[in-house]
Amino acid sequence: MATLSEQLDAIRRVAEGDGKTPGRIPPEDLKIMHQVTRDQQQSDFRERMPAIGAPAPLFSLPNQDGVFVRSTDLLAQGHVVVSFFRGAW
């Protein structure tokens, strides 16, 4: 069985190509993705992130219908899981 690292490398090769065969991500999109990654790494964003185990900041965000939902209202009902989607390029 392949290690997790090997599995991730295989997924990356399919998405980005292997230098000889293009991947499923168009080269112009791949260039943008890599630039965004470099920009994020240089921004020191990790220093501004909450520590592991720290409470998340309170928020108000629109749901799928555009209605704003407050985290305090959700927390009053129990645990909250927030999932972030990168979106389409």
VEXDOKOL-929079 format. One record per residue (C-alpha): x, y, z; residue in three letters. Coordinates in pm, 1 decimal. Layout:
// VEXDOKOL-929079
<node <X Y Z> "ALA">;
...
// end
This chain:
// VEXDOKOL-929079
<node <0.0 0.0 0.0> "MET">;
<node <128.6 346.2 -91.7> "ALA">;
<node <209.4 592.0 182.9> "THR">;
<node <2.9 907.5 218.9> "LEU">;
<node <290.6 1108.0 71.8> "SER">;
<node <302.8 878.0 -230.7> "GLU">;
<node <-73.0 900.3 -276.3> "GLN">;
<node <-62.0 1280.8 -260.8> "LEU">;
<node <224.8 1289.2 -512.7> "ASP">;
<node <20.2 1073.9 -751.0> "ALA">;
<node <-281.4 1303.8 -715.5> "ILE">;
<node <-57.6 1606.7 -776.1> "ARG">;
<node <88.7 1450.5 -1092.8> "ARG">;
<node <-261.0 1385.4 -1231.1> "VAL">;
<node <-366.0 1743.1 -1153.6> "ALA">;
<node <-47.2 1928.2 -1251.9> "GLU">;
<node <122.3 1693.7 -1494.7> "GLY">;
<node <462.2 1531.3 -1464.8> "ASP">;
<node <673.0 1763.6 -1681.5> "GLY">;
<node <616.4 1551.6 -1990.7> "LYS">;
<node <240.8 1498.7 -1986.5> "THR">;
<node <9.1 1787.6 -1897.8> "PRO">;
<node <-225.9 1746.3 -1604.6> "GLY">;
<node <-596.8 1819.9 -1583.2> "ARG">;
<node <-540.2 2177.2 -1457.1> "ILE">;
<node <-481.5 2420.1 -1744.8> "PRO">;
<node <-129.6 2572.9 -1734.9> "PRO">;
<node <-258.7 2929.6 -1691.7> "GLU">;
<node <-468.8 2823.2 -1390.8> "ASP">;
<node <-178.9 2625.2 -1246.3> "LEU">;
<node <43.9 2932.5 -1272.6> "LYS">;
<node <-211.4 3136.7 -1074.4> "ILE">;
<node <-248.1 2862.5 -812.7> "MET">;
<node <127.0 2843.5 -756.5> "HIS">;
<node <155.2 3224.2 -736.8> "GLN">;
<node <-123.7 3240.0 -477.5> "VAL">;
<node <51.5 2968.0 -276.7> "THR">;
<node <380.1 3163.5 -286.6> "ARG">;
<node <201.4 3483.7 -186.0> "ASP">;
<node <34.7 3309.2 107.7> "GLN">;
<node <361.3 3155.3 225.6> "GLN">;
<node <530.8 3496.5 216.3> "GLN">;
<node <245.3 3669.5 399.3> "SER">;
<node <316.5 3503.1 738.0> "ASP">;
<node <-54.8 3420.4 761.2> "PHE">;
<node <18.3 3144.2 1011.1> "ARG">;
<node <121.8 3402.4 1268.8> "GLU">;
<node <-228.4 3553.0 1254.3> "ARG">;
<node <-409.8 3218.6 1274.3> "MET">;
<node <-569.0 3107.9 1600.9> "PRO">;
<node <-363.8 2847.5 1783.8> "ALA">;
<node <-470.2 2485.1 1766.8> "ILE">;
<node <-741.2 2433.4 2025.9> "GLY">;
<node <-819.7 2806.4 2054.0> "ALA">;
<node <-1180.5 2909.4 2010.1> "PRO">;
<node <-1268.8 3037.3 1665.0> "ALA">;
<node <-1357.8 3404.8 1638.3> "PRO">;
<node <-1726.2 3490.0 1629.0> "LEU">;
<node <-1860.4 3549.2 1279.8> "PHE">;
<node <-2163.5 3628.7 1068.7> "SER">;
<node <-2166.9 3483.6 716.5> "LEU">;
<node <-2427.9 3440.9 443.8> "PRO">;
<node <-2565.3 3092.3 394.1> "ASN">;
<node <-2651.6 2934.1 58.0> "GLN">;
<node <-2963.9 3152.2 39.8> "ASP">;
<node <-2780.2 3476.5 116.6> "GLY">;
<node <-2925.5 3497.9 468.2> "VAL">;
<node <-2667.1 3596.5 728.2> "PHE">;
<node <-2611.5 3341.3 1002.1> "VAL">;
<node <-2431.4 3427.9 1326.1> "ARG">;
<node <-2200.2 3180.3 1491.9> "SER">;
<node <-2346.2 3269.5 1831.3> "THR">;
<node <-2690.5 3153.3 1711.5> "ASP">;
<node <-2543.7 2826.8 1583.7> "LEU">;
<node <-2342.5 2766.0 1900.8> "LEU">;
<node <-2659.8 2808.5 2107.0> "ALA">;
<node <-2786.5 2493.6 1931.9> "GLN">;
<node <-2469.9 2286.6 1989.2> "GLY">;
<node <-2134.7 2221.6 1820.9> "HIS">;
<node <-2049.7 2398.3 1495.2> "VAL">;
<node <-1841.5 2269.3 1204.7> "VAL">;
<node <-1726.3 2523.6 945.9> "VAL">;
<node <-1609.2 2403.7 607.1> "SER">;
<node <-1430.7 2625.6 355.8> "PHE">;
<node <-1445.3 2558.3 -15.8> "PHE">;
<node <-1173.1 2701.9 -235.1> "ARG">;
<node <-1413.9 2745.1 -524.9> "GLY">;
<node <-1370.1 2720.9 -897.8> "ALA">;
<node <-1090.6 2882.1 -1093.6> "TRP">;
// end
